[in-house]
Amino acid sequence: MDPLDRLRDPALVSVRDDHFARLEGVYAGEVPDTPFFLCGIAEVSEDAGPGWEAWLDAALERLARQADRALDGRVFRPLCVNYSPHGVHFVDALFGAEVFRMEDGSWQARYLPTPVGALERPVLADHPVWSAATGVTHAFMERDVPGVLFGLPTIASALNIAVNLYGQAIILAMLTEPEAARHDLRVINDLLCDLHRWYRATVPEWQLQCIVPQGRCQPPGFGQLCGCTTQLLSPGLYEEFVGPLDAELLSIYPRGGMIHLCGTHLQHVPSWRRLPEFRAFQTNDRASEDFEAYHRDLREDQVLYVNPTETVPAERILQATGGRRVVIPADAPIPASG
């Protein structure tokens, strides 16, 4: 018997579809019968070496052994694989930055030696990191495991990548060399959009999720970008240089998408209210402390994914929101049932 047959069980897809239907209700502003907890079961790799195929097969076998957990009818526990070479520095490597691994296992990148304004679109053909990413994607599709969601690498956002490539120089350029900054942000965003288009053309919409699918899973048809570095910008700089690019990236998806936040970003809420492409906001760490303000000040069709913290437990999130327009990416502090 093929060990992956468990991942082809129609019951897995049926339960997942039931949860997606519940999640659609949250996006529609409905209050679910039970709070929406999301605690996916994911196999993740950030290695960029030649061993990706062995990793994929081992990852799928590990998921098959945990498949019964995904049948939980109360907590959404989607099975996911997420190949994300170089972590948040995936796109940096495509642009030619020197990416290296730290002793603690995390990835880091050195700034480009070239000035802001000189960035050129990379040639992806035969690039080893892109070849590995596309190879994993095609191999996943060949395994035919409909019970598993496929997570994209960290495609991030134009500003995140620009800060990875240049540090504070990109922000200074917005003030002193605005055309140079616009040029490089445009080059980056064009590549990011094309990466998303490639994945959308390769993986079925019902199976495709963005980075960290176990904690940011959305209904089919939504995208995601990383907004960590928006805390560094004033509202004016964001609206002039970055907001339109973020909206353009999310518009690749038919239903818009999510922005990930982890710092202090409330200054941009007025901008995000005006952008119809922004449908969900995922907060963790410092950003979760501001969840009440996001819930109060965002549009009625914008959803919050609030990662609990020591000071923001799930109970506080539910008390403040009543379970409306909110997803809690954590295991439920209530007995799960099938």
C-alpha positions in Angstrom: 0.0 0.0 0.0 1.3 3.5 -0.9 1.9 5.3 2.4 0.6 8.5 0.8 -2.9 7.0 0.2 -3.9 8.3 3.5 -3.4 11.8 2.1 -5.8 11.0 -0.7 -8.7 10.2 1.6 -11.8 12.1 0.5 -12.6 12.5 4.2 -9.6 14.8 4.7 -10.7 17.1 1.9 -14.3 17.0 3.1 -13.4 18.2 6.6 -11.1 20.8 5.2 -13.9 22.1 3.0 -16.2 22.3 6.0 -13.6 24.4 7.8 -13.2 26.6 4.7 -16.9 27.1 4.6 -16.8 28.2 8.3 -13.9 30.5 7.4 -15.8 32.0 4.5 -18.5 32.9 7.1 -15.9 34.7 9.2 -14.8 36.7 6.1 -18.5 37.5 5.5 -18.8 39.0 9.0 -20.7 36.1 10.6 -20.1 35.0 14.2 -19.2 31.3 14.1 -21.0 28.9 16.4 -17.6 28.2 18.0 -14.6 30.5 17.9 -12.4 29.9 14.9 -9.1 28.4 16.0 -6.5 27.5 13.3 -3.7 25.1 14.2 -2.4 23.6 11.1 -0.1 20.6 10.8 2.9 21.6 8.7 6.1 20.2 7.4 8.5 23.1 6.7 12.0 23.3 5.2 14.2 26.3 4.7 17.1 24.3 3.2 18.2 25.3 -0.3 20.4 22.4 -1.1 19.9 19.5 -3.5 18.1 17.2 -1.0 14.6 18.7 -1.5 13.0 15.6 -3.1 14.0 13.4 -0.2 12.7 16.0 2.2 9.4 16.2 0.3 8.8 12.5 0.4 9.7 12.2 4.1 7.5 15.2 4.9 4.5 13.7 3.2 5.0 10.4 5.0 5.1 12.2 8.3 1.9 14.1 7.4 0.2 10.8 6.5 1.0 9.5 10.0 -0.8 12.5 11.4 -3.7 12.6 9.1 -6.3 11.6 11.7 -5.6 14.9 13.6 -6.8 16.8 10.5 -10.3 15.3 10.9 -10.9 17.5 13.9 -14.3 19.2 13.3 -13.8 22.0 15.8 -10.2 23.2 15.3 -9.0 23.7 11.7 -5.9 21.6 11.4 -5.0 21.6 7.7 -2.2 19.4 6.6 0.5 21.5 4.8 3.9 21.4 3.2 5.9 24.6 3.0 9.2 24.6 1.2 10.8 28.1 1.9 14.4 28.0 0.9 16.5 30.7 2.7 13.4 31.7 4.8 12.7 35.4 4.5 15.8 35.8 2.3 14.4 33.7 -0.5 13.9 36.6 -2.9 17.2 38.2 -1.8 19.0 35.2 -3.1 17.3 35.5 -6.4 18.5 39.1 -6.7 22.1 38.0 -6.1 22.5 38.9 -2.4 24.9 36.8 -0.4 22.7 34.7 1.8 24.2 32.6 4.6 23.1 30.6 7.6 23.8 31.7 11.1 25.0 29.3 13.9 21.4 29.3 15.3 20.1 28.0 12.0 18.5 31.3 10.9 19.3 32.9 7.5 20.8 36.3 7.0 21.8 38.3 3.9 24.5 40.9 3.2 23.4 44.2 1.6 24.1 44.6 -2.1 27.2 46.6 -2.9 25.4 48.5 -5.7 23.6 51.8 -5.1 19.8 52.2 -4.9 18.5 52.8 -8.4 20.8 50.3 -10.2 18.8 47.1 -9.4 18.2 44.8 -12.4 15.7 42.0 -12.7 17.4 38.7 -12.2 17.4 35.9 -14.7 15.7 33.0 -13.0 16.4 30.3 -15.6 18.9 27.9 -14.0 19.1 29.9 -10.8 19.7 27.1 -8.2 17.3 28.5 -5.6 14.5 29.0 -8.1 15.2 25.6 -9.6 14.8 24.0 -6.2 11.6 25.9 -5.5 10.0 25.0 -8.9 11.3 21.4 -8.6 9.5 20.9 -5.2 6.3 22.4 -6.6 6.2 20.1 -9.6 7.2 17.1 -7.5 4.4 17.9 -5.1 1.8 18.0 -7.9 3.1 14.7 -9.2 2.5 13.1 -5.8 -1.2 13.8 -6.1 -2.1 14.3 -2.5 -5.3 16.4 -2.4 -5.5 16.2 1.4 -2.4 18.5 1.7 -2.1 22.2 1.1 1.0 23.6 -0.6 2.6 26.7 1.0 4.6 29.2 -1.1 8.1 30.3 -0.1 8.5 33.8 1.5 7.8 36.1 -1.4 7.3 38.9 1.1 6.8 42.4 -0.3 8.6 45.1 -2.2 9.6 47.1 0.9 10.6 44.0 2.9 12.9 42.9 0.1 14.3 46.4 -0.5 15.2 46.7 3.2 16.8 43.2 3.0 18.9 44.3 0.0 19.8 47.9 1.1 19.0 48.4 4.8 18.1 52.0 5.7 19.5 53.2 2.4 16.3 52.5 0.6 14.3 54.7 3.0 16.8 57.5 2.8 16.5 57.2 -1.0 12.8 57.8 -0.8 13.6 61.2 0.7 16.7 62.2 -1.3 16.6 60.1 -4.5 12.9 59.3 -5.0 13.2 58.2 -8.6 16.0 55.7 -7.7 13.8 54.3 -4.9 10.8 54.0 -7.2 12.9 52.2 -9.8 14.2 49.5 -7.4 10.8 49.0 -5.7 9.2 48.6 -9.1 11.8 46.1 -10.2 11.3 44.1 -7.0 7.5 44.2 -7.1 7.4 43.1 -10.8 9.4 40.0 -9.9 7.2 39.3 -6.8 4.1 39.5 -8.9 5.5 37.2 -11.5 6.5 34.7 -8.8 2.9 34.7 -7.5 1.6 34.3 -11.1 3.8 31.3 -11.7 2.6 29.5 -8.5 -1.0 30.4 -9.3 -0.6 28.8 -12.8 1.1 25.7 -11.4 -0.9 24.8 -8.2 -4.7 24.5 -8.1 -6.3 27.4 -6.3 -8.0 25.1 -3.8 -4.6 23.7 -2.8 -2.5 26.9 -2.9 -1.7 28.9 0.2 1.0 31.5 1.0 3.8 31.3 3.5 3.1 29.8 7.0 -0.2 28.1 5.9 -0.6 26.4 9.2 -1.2 29.8 10.9 -2.4 32.0 8.1 -4.6 29.7 6.1 -7.2 31.6 4.1 -10.1 30.5 1.9 -9.0 29.6 -1.7 -8.3 32.6 -3.9 -6.5 34.9 -1.4 -2.9 36.0 -1.4 -0.5 37.3 1.3 2.4 39.7 1.7 4.7 40.5 4.6 4.4 44.0 6.0 6.9 43.9 8.8 9.0 46.8 7.6 6.0 49.2 7.2 6.5 50.2 10.8 9.6 52.1 9.6 7.6 54.4 7.3 5.4 57.4 7.8 1.9 57.2 6.3 3.0 59.6 3.6 6.0 57.6 2.5 3.9 54.4 2.6 1.1 55.9 0.4 3.6 57.4 -2.1 6.1 54.6 -2.5 4.7 51.3 -1.2 0.9 51.1 -0.8 0.2 51.0 -4.5 2.8 48.2 -5.0 1.3 46.2 -2.1 -2.2 46.6 -3.6 -0.9 45.5 -7.0 0.7 42.4 -5.5 -2.5 41.4 -3.7 -4.5 42.0 -6.8 -2.8 39.0 -8.4 -5.3 37.0 -6.4 -9.0 37.2 -7.3 -10.0 38.0 -3.7 -7.2 40.2 -2.5 -5.3 39.0 0.5 -3.6 39.3 3.8 -0.8 41.4 5.2 1.5 40.0 8.0 2.3 42.5 10.8 4.7 42.0 13.8 5.5 45.5 15.0 3.8 48.9 15.4 1.9 49.6 12.2 -1.3 51.5 13.3 -0.3 54.6 11.4 -1.2 52.8 8.2 -4.7 51.7 9.1 -6.3 54.7 7.2 -4.4 53.6 4.1 -5.3 50.0 4.4 -9.0 50.9 5.0 -9.0 52.5 1.5 -7.4 49.6 -0.3 -10.0 47.0 -1.3 -7.3 44.4 -1.9 -6.5 44.2 1.8 -8.9 41.7 3.3 -7.0 40.2 6.2 -4.4 41.3 8.8 -2.3 38.7 10.6 -0.6 39.9 13.8 1.9 38.4 16.1 4.4 39.6 18.7 4.1 43.4 19.3 1.4 43.8 16.6 -1.0 41.6 18.5 -1.0 44.1 21.4 -2.9 46.5 19.1 -5.6 44.0 18.0 -8.4 46.0 19.6 -7.5 49.0 17.5 -7.3 47.0 14.3 -10.6 45.4 15.0 -12.3 48.7 15.7 -10.8 50.8 12.9 -10.5 48.5 9.9 -13.4 47.9 7.5 -16.2 45.6 8.3 -15.0 43.2 5.5 -11.5 43.0 6.9 -10.6 40.0 9.1 -8.0 39.7 11.9 -5.7 36.7 12.5 -4.5 37.4 16.0 -1.7 35.3 17.3 -2.0 35.1 21.1 0.8 36.3 23.3 1.5 36.2 27.0 -0.3 39.5 27.4 -2.9 38.8 24.7 -4.4 35.4 25.5 -7.1 33.9 23.4 -9.7 34.6 26.1 -9.0 38.4 25.8 -9.2 38.3 22.0 -12.6 36.6 22.1 -13.9 38.9 24.9 -13.0 42.0 22.8 -14.2 40.7 19.5 -17.0 38.3 20.4 -15.5 36.0 17.8 -16.5 38.2 15.0 -14.1 39.0 12.1 -11.3 37.1 14.0 -9.3 33.9 13.6 -7.0 32.7 16.4 -4.0 30.8 15.1 -3.5 28.6 18.1 -4.8 25.4 19.6 -8.2 25.9 21.2 -8.3 26.1 25.0 -11.4 24.0 24.8 -11.9 20.3 24.2 -11.7 19.4 20.5 -14.3 17.1 19.0 -14.6 15.3 15.8 
